[in-house]
Structures are given as structure tokens and as C-alpha cells.
Amino acid sequence: MFTTISISTIQNKIIEEIPLNNNPNAYSKIFLIPQNKQIVKIYYKDWELWDKNLVNLKLICNQISSFDFPEIVFPLALLESNNYIVGYLMPYIEGDILDEILTFGLKSKQNILLIFNKIASVINRLPPNIHIGDLHSKNIIVTKNSDIFLIDIDGFSIDNGYLLTCPININENIFHSLPKSKYFNKDCSVKISKNTDIYCLLKIFFTWLLGGINPFLFSKKKFKLFLKYLNIIGIPKEIIKMIYTIKKHRNNYLIPSLFLCFYDSIDRISYKDFLITMKIIDKENYYNSFINQIIGDKKNG
């Protein structure tokens, strides 16, 4: 299990606080110990939630290890203050967060596809009772060699512990039309499962590939062509299997929900490539419809 150390033993080694750009409303603070290449995560509010996180952390680390999942950043030790666990120590991973890589095009398309495949592999290998839950592009660090590391393991969920949250936002009008008992709790929150991890990964993937367009809203014929297109351009089979997994669950929360996040990069033209490659529309018609859409958006704006 974990070693527990007093926070006083490392206080004089802490150099700087790292801004939590991935979650400005977080209830923890992150500090760097550069000489040891370690990160200190300390909680300072919402102790009830931290108690749940701590229970999950212990249960998860009793079941899986860094040996089986080198892609997950495990704690090195728990931190104690006044006989209470207030945080933990973890290794510092040098790299870029996935969000920055996708936003600014810091890696080639082939490298990005490899990264998505690695994330999918972690989801598929996790035991069925353990879920990443809070899976988004700011919780994944990518090294120069395109190795991936999932941080914030304390936010993971486990069936025999606590099911926490995930970054799935459903429009209230859509929510009332969905099968709540199957996918939602009574408080309207999403039920955490293997499918929520798949959903979150596909949300990141389609936001990068299609600029936020939701292919699950395509017609049956167009969706079939889209799957064929994914094979043509070399999308990893792990990802395609996940698309089939979500698609076969009719009335799934993913299908009617719209992706609200966009990466303003050249990869958004992949939707154009799909339409032209599969001969749904030719180049001239695409650009005409694209210009008309822009003009229409300006008029409506």
C-alpha cells in the first residue's frame, strides 16, 4: 500500500505552485519539487469529496499497479498533516498536455492517432469496475516520444467505492428525452461506466478530427460511409471498435448530444475531406455550401 509521510518533511523543498489551467475551480493545489522531479498535490477545500477520492484511490491502487498500467501516474506517497491525509506525492512527467497538442498542432497526424490508440488501450485494459471518469484532454500528458500519462488518478471511479463525475454535459431539453434509469442518476448526473470513458475519448477524438461535428447524428447511409472513410485514412481499430460500441446502444446519451468544444486548427478540414473522398459532395459544392454557411452565421449573429 502507500507510504505516508508528513508534509513538513517536504515543505522546504517546494519551489513553485503550478497553475491549474485544466480546472480553475479545483479544490487542490499543485506544487513542484524540481530537484526530485516530483509533484505535490494538496487539498484545501471540499473535504467530503476528498474523502471519497481517498477511498477510491486506495481501492484502485490495491487492484491495479503502475507495473500493469505504466500510462497512469500513481502516487509515490500520501501526505499527512495533523494526523489527516491532505494530499499525495507523485512523479513529475515532462511533456505537453494533450489539449495543447491538439489545439496548436504540436505533433503530426500519425503521432496523434497513435496517442488516441494508446488512450483507448488503457480504457480497454482497465478492469470493468474501474473507470477513468474525469477523462478530458487536459488530464493527459504526452511526452516527446508520444508516450501518454493519465494524471489525477484520485478522480477515477470504482464500482465498490464511489462513482464520481465525468465531463459530459447534456442539454436540459435533451436530458428529459433520454432513458434516465439506464444512463442517469436521479440528480441528472451521468452514471459512470466503461461507456462514459469511451464517450469522453470519442468526444476528444471527434473534436480534433471533425471540428466538433457529431457523426452519430449522420444518417444511416452517411454514417456507414463515415466508418469506411475512417478505415481509408488509417484510424486505429481500437477507436473504430469504440465507435461501434457506442453506436449499438440505441438512445445512448452520446448520440443526441452535441460537441461544444472546437480546436481551431487545420484538422477541421477533415470533415471536408470526408465529404469529398466519399463523393458525398464535390469540391465546388462544398466551398459554396461552406461560404453560404458562414454568410448565414453572420446574418444570424
GIPEQUI-V639130 format. One record per backbone hydrogen bond with DSSP energy under -1.0 kcal/mol. CO is the residue of the C=O (numbers start at 1). NH is the residue of the N-H. If there is no record, write none. Layout:
BEGIN
<<CO:NH> <CO:NH>>
END
This chain:
BEGIN
<<3:78> <5:80> <6:9> <7:10> <10:13> <16:32> <19:21> <20:23> <23:26> <27:44> <27:45> <29:42> <30:18> <31:40> <32:15> <33:38> <37:92> <38:33> <39:90> <40:31> <41:88> <42:29> <46:50> <47:51> <48:52> <49:53> <50:54> <51:55> <52:56> <53:57> <54:58> <55:59> <56:60> <57:61> <58:62> <60:64> <65:69> <69:72> <71:150> <77:89> <78:5> <79:86> <80:7> <84:81> <86:43> <87:79> <88:41> <89:76> <89:77> <90:39> <96:142> <97:101> <98:102> <99:103> <100:104> <101:106> <108:112> <109:113> <110:114> <111:115> <112:116> <113:117> <114:118> <115:119> <116:120> <117:121> <118:122> <119:123> <120:124> <121:125> <122:126> <127:130> <129:159> <131:157> <132:134> <133:135> <136:139> <137:99> <139:151> <140:98> <141:149> <142:96> <143:146> <147:143> <149:141> <150:73> <152:155> <153:156> <157:131> <158:161> <162:158> <166:168> <171:175> <172:176> <174:177> <175:178> <178:180> <179:182> <179:183> <180:184> <183:191> <185:188> <189:185> <193:197> <194:198> <195:199> <196:200> <197:201> <198:202> <199:203> <200:204> <201:205> <202:206> <203:207> <204:208> <205:209> <206:210> <206:212> <214:217> <215:218> <219:223> <220:224> <221:225> <222:226> <223:227> <224:228> <225:229> <226:230> <227:231> <228:232> <229:233> <230:235> <236:240> <237:241> <238:242> <239:243> <240:244> <241:245> <242:246> <243:247> <244:248> <246:249> <248:250> <249:252> <263:265> <265:268> <266:269> <267:270> <268:271> <269:273> <270:274> <271:275> <272:276> <273:277> <274:278> <275:280> <275:281> <276:279> <282:286> <283:287> <284:288> <285:289> <286:290> <287:291> <288:292> <289:293> <290:294> <291:295> <292:296> <293:297> <294:298> <295:299> <296:300> <297:301>>
END
